[in-house]
Amino acid sequence: MTRINPGGTIGIMGGGQLGRMLALAAAQLGYKCHIYCPEENSPAFQVADQKTVAAYENEVALTEFAQSVDVATYEFENVPSQTAAVVAANTLLRPGAKALAVSQDRLVEKQFLNEAGVETAPYEAFHTAEDLQAAFKKIGRPSVAKTRRFGYDGKGQKLIKTQKDLEVVLDVTNNTPAILEGFVPFDREISVIVARSASGDVAAFPVGENVHTNHILDTTDVPATVSDRVEAKAKVMATKVANALDYVGVVGVEMFVIDSTSQIIVNEIAPRVHNSGHWTMDGAVTSQFEQHIRAICDLPLGNTGALGTVRMKNLLGEDILDLDGYFADPTASVHHYGKHDPRPGRKMGHVNWVKRQD
Ligand code: AMP
């Protein structure tokens, strides 16, 4: 167990809003951050002590970065495995390479989840038209085709309801390795943000209920409108995932809930702080960002209790240009990510509302 005390330096791969909010939380606890990101003008650079602008394939820059920090972490799951290996050879990497390998490939992820005793949608792998027919025979419709790698916000996915839908699947998956999943007739989507420290302590935040619009997270509400039994079971499932990965840090576990049977089906895991955990910044005793820093530095984990009823709303694209209503709202906390170009659908900021329970 290697504890890193305040005064130490944390390396973060990725300079987006998650890296930025991690760096802010690290600063609060007295740590410095070194951000590694290929893009100039990355939002996290504005709030960090050191930056490296270099490609993830640049092994010289990666080695220098890793040697300059006490522990390295990442804000996105598509860190190339060779990048992670170079960093891990030169400093502590938390979470480790296993979490990346599992979350980068939907087939490996599903196999891992089932082995960990966690339920997923039924699935079959496919690549060619022939495999697709065989997979479709087993899974039937409705079903969802997804590329195994690099899918996010609904990209590389196709919902199959009709024979016509089936015909365009290989265009959507771009003839790359993919999986066909059974469609889950869920009533709600929830997520559990759970932290596991380097010493193996685990703490889950209250369950959040998520609404997606056009495949992008719109709102998270806490508490979720689920029974105490579902709330407890969801936390147990997320804890199983963190333990089975021998995980260090914060992980987001996204789940579907079927109310009539109290069934919980895990959709995917994100080995990082997660958008559906942003409510914790104003609505929990400890934020998910502080919790991640505590976990990777092997400090005691913070209190995950909610301060009341909380709603988080994402600000996408040009939403960020009209903040006056939120600034005038005495119950709203505004978070602006410092990005300049408000492209449609781009995550530019978020707002939290907390109704305190006294
Ligand atoms: P994903 O990219 O796996 O997070 O999926 C994006 C969204 O598509 C999810 O949040 C769900 O709303 C929907 N979705 C994905 N997989 C399924 C499924 N097997 N059954 C029903 N809806 C799904």
Boltz pocket constraint, residues with backbone or C-beta under 6 A from the ligand:
constraints:
  - pocket:
      binder: B
      contacts: [[A, 121], [A, 144], [A, 151], [A, 152], [A, 153], [A, 154], [A, 155], [A, 181], [A, 182], [A, 183], [A, 184], [A, 185], [A, 186], [A, 189], [A, 212], [A, 215], [A, 267], [A, 268]]
      max_distance: 6.0
